Amino acid sequence: MTHVSSLSQRGRILILTVMVTILCGGATSVASAHNNEVGSVPKDGAVVTEQPGEFSVTTNDELLNVGASLMQISGPAEAPEYYGDGCGRVEEASVETEAQLGAPGTYTVTWQSVSMDSHSISGQFSFDWQPAPDQVLATGSATPPECAGATVVTAMDASGAVPGAAAVAVGEDGVPTIALVGGGVLLVVLGAAAALIARRRRDRAEARSLAFH
C-alpha cells in the first residue's frame, strides 16, 4: 500500500511541477507580448479611387483606451501634407480616425497606440490615392496635427511604457498587474507542492516506524 501511495504522490508532484513551469512561461509571455498589426483600411499597398473617409489599423489584441493614440495621414510622397486631426480613436483592437485626402499620389498612415501590457506600439502603412474625377479633394496642412492629450511615440519612460498608460496596467510598485496575478497563483501552487512533499516524507517516516515494529 505504501508503494502505491508513494507513486500517487510522485505523480501529483510531477503534475504540480509542470503547472509551475507552464505558469512561469505563461506569465512571462503575456507580460512581454506586444500587439501586432494584422490589417488596415485602406489595405497596405492598395489603390484607392474614392475618399475612404475613415482610416483604421487592427491589431491582434485589444488596446488600452487611455487617450494616447495617434493616427497621422500624410501625402502625396513628393510634396507631403497632413490630413485629419491626428487623433486615433480606440475601438477594442483597432485605432481609427477620419480624414479627407488631397492631391493624388502615395499616402502614408502613421499610427501609435498602447497595448494591454502598457507599452507603446506603433507602425505605418501606405496606399496609392488615385481619385476618380468626381472626388472632392481636401486641403492639407504643411505641419503635422497635434492631438490634444495624446503622447507621441518618443515620449516613453525607461521601461518603454507610455506615461499615463502605465498607471492603468501596472501596480504601484511598478510590477505589471498580470505579473502580480501570476505571482499569486505561483505561490499557491508552490505551497501545495511543498505540502505534498512534506506529507510524502511523513508517510515514509511512518512506514519505516511500522517496519521496525
C-alpha positions in Angstrom: 0.0 0.0 0.0 2.9 2.4 0.9 4.4 1.8 -2.6 1.1 2.6 -4.4 0.6 5.8 -2.2 4.2 6.9 -2.9 3.7 6.5 -6.7 0.5 8.6 -6.5 2.2 11.4 -4.6 5.1 11.4 -7.1 2.6 11.8 -9.9 0.9 14.7 -8.2 4.2 16.4 -7.5 5.2 15.9 -11.2 1.9 17.5 -12.3 2.4 20.4 -9.9 6.0 20.9 -11.2 4.6 21.0 -14.8 2.0 23.5 -13.7 4.6 25.8 -12.2 6.7 25.6 -15.4 3.6 26.5 -17.5 2.6 29.4 -15.2 6.1 30.8 -15.2 6.3 30.7 -19.0 2.8 31.9 -19.5 3.2 34.9 -17.2 6.5 35.8 -18.9 5.0 35.6 -22.4 1.9 37.6 -21.5 3.9 40.3 -19.8 6.3 40.6 -22.7 3.9 40.2 -25.6 3.0 43.2 -27.7 0.2 43.7 -30.2 1.0 43.1 -33.9 -0.7 44.8 -36.8 -3.0 42.4 -38.7 -4.9 44.6 -41.1 -5.7 48.1 -42.1 -8.2 50.3 -44.0 -7.2 51.0 -46.7 -5.0 47.9 -47.1 -1.3 48.4 -47.3 -0.3 48.9 -50.9 -4.0 49.3 -52.1 -5.1 51.6 -54.9 -7.8 53.9 -53.6 -10.1 55.8 -56.0 -12.8 57.1 -53.6 -12.4 59.1 -50.4 -12.1 56.5 -47.7 -13.4 58.9 -45.1 -12.3 56.6 -42.2 -8.9 55.1 -41.7 -8.0 52.3 -39.3 -5.4 49.7 -38.3 -6.3 46.5 -36.5 -4.0 44.6 -34.1 -4.2 41.0 -32.8 -5.3 42.0 -29.3 -7.3 44.7 -27.6 -5.7 48.1 -27.0 -5.9 50.4 -23.9 -8.1 53.4 -24.4 -6.0 55.8 -22.4 -6.0 58.9 -24.7 -2.5 58.2 -26.1 -3.4 57.1 -29.6 -2.3 58.9 -32.7 -3.0 58.5 -36.4 -1.4 60.8 -38.9 -2.1 60.8 -42.6 0.3 62.4 -45.0 0.8 62.6 -48.7 1.5 62.6 -51.5 5.0 61.4 -51.1 6.5 64.0 -53.5 5.2 67.0 -51.5 3.5 65.7 -48.4 0.9 67.5 -46.4 -1.2 66.3 -43.4 -4.9 65.5 -43.3 -7.2 64.9 -40.4 -6.7 65.9 -36.8 -4.1 63.3 -36.0 -6.1 61.7 -33.2 -6.7 58.0 -33.0 -9.9 56.5 -31.6 -9.5 53.1 -29.9 -12.2 50.5 -30.7 -11.3 47.2 -29.0 -8.3 46.0 -31.1 -8.4 48.9 -33.6 -7.3 52.5 -33.9 -9.5 54.7 -36.2 -9.6 58.3 -37.5 -11.5 60.3 -40.1 -9.9 62.4 -42.8 -10.4 63.5 -46.4 -7.4 63.2 -48.9 -5.9 65.9 -51.2 -3.8 65.6 -54.3 -3.2 62.2 -56.0 -0.1 60.2 -55.0 1.2 57.8 -52.4 -0.1 58.4 -48.8 1.3 57.1 -45.6 -0.7 56.4 -42.4 1.5 56.5 -39.2 -0.2 55.3 -36.0 0.6 54.8 -32.3 -1.4 53.2 -29.5 -0.9 51.4 -26.2 -1.0 47.6 -25.9 -2.6 45.8 -22.9 0.8 45.5 -21.2 1.0 49.3 -21.1 3.7 49.6 -23.8 3.6 51.9 -26.7 3.2 50.3 -30.1 3.3 52.0 -33.5 3.6 51.3 -37.2 2.7 52.6 -40.6 1.2 51.6 -43.9 0.9 53.2 -47.3 -1.6 53.3 -50.2 -1.9 54.8 -53.6 -4.5 57.6 -53.9 -5.8 57.8 -57.5 -9.1 59.8 -57.1 -11.9 59.3 -59.6 -12.9 62.5 -61.5 -16.0 63.1 -59.3 -14.0 63.0 -56.0 -13.7 66.3 -54.0 -10.1 66.9 -52.8 -9.3 68.3 -49.4 -6.8 70.9 -48.4 -3.9 69.6 -46.3 -1.6 71.2 -43.7 2.1 71.7 -44.1 2.6 70.9 -40.4 1.7 67.7 -38.5 -1.5 68.0 -36.5 -1.2 67.9 -32.7 -3.7 65.7 -31.0 -4.6 67.2 -27.6 -4.0 64.6 -24.8 -2.0 62.2 -26.9 1.5 61.2 -26.1 4.0 60.9 -29.0 5.9 57.7 -29.7 9.2 59.1 -28.4 7.8 60.1 -25.1 8.2 56.7 -23.3 9.9 56.1 -20.0 12.9 53.9 -19.4 10.9 50.7 -19.4 9.3 51.5 -22.8 5.8 52.3 -21.2 3.8 55.3 -22.2 3.4 57.8 -19.2 -0.2 57.7 -18.0 -0.9 54.3 -19.5 1.4 52.6 -17.0 -0.9 53.5 -14.2 -3.7 51.5 -15.8 -1.8 48.3 -16.3 1.0 48.4 -13.7 0.7 48.3 -9.9 2.0 51.0 -7.6 5.3 49.1 -7.1 5.9 49.1 -10.8 5.1 45.4 -11.3 2.6 44.7 -14.1 -0.8 43.5 -12.8 -0.5 40.3 -14.8 2.7 39.6 -13.1 1.1 40.1 -9.6 -1.7 37.8 -10.5 0.6 35.2 -11.9 2.9 35.5 -8.9 0.0 34.9 -6.5 -1.0 31.7 -8.4 2.6 30.6 -8.4 2.8 31.0 -4.6 -0.4 28.8 -4.2 1.0 26.1 -6.5 4.4 26.1 -4.8 2.7 25.9 -1.4 0.7 22.9 -2.5 3.8 21.2 -3.8 5.6 21.8 -0.5 2.7 20.4 1.4 2.7 17.2 -0.7 6.4 16.8 -0.3 6.1 17.1 3.5 3.3 14.6 3.5 5.3 12.2 1.5 8.2 12.5 4.0 5.8 11.8 6.9 4.4 8.7 5.1 7.9 7.4 4.6 8.8 8.0 8.3 5.6 6.2 9.4 6.3 3.3 7.1 9.8 2.9 8.5 8.4 3.1 12.0 5.9 0.3 11.3 8.6 -1.8 9.7 10.7 -1.7 12.9 7.7 -2.7 15.0 
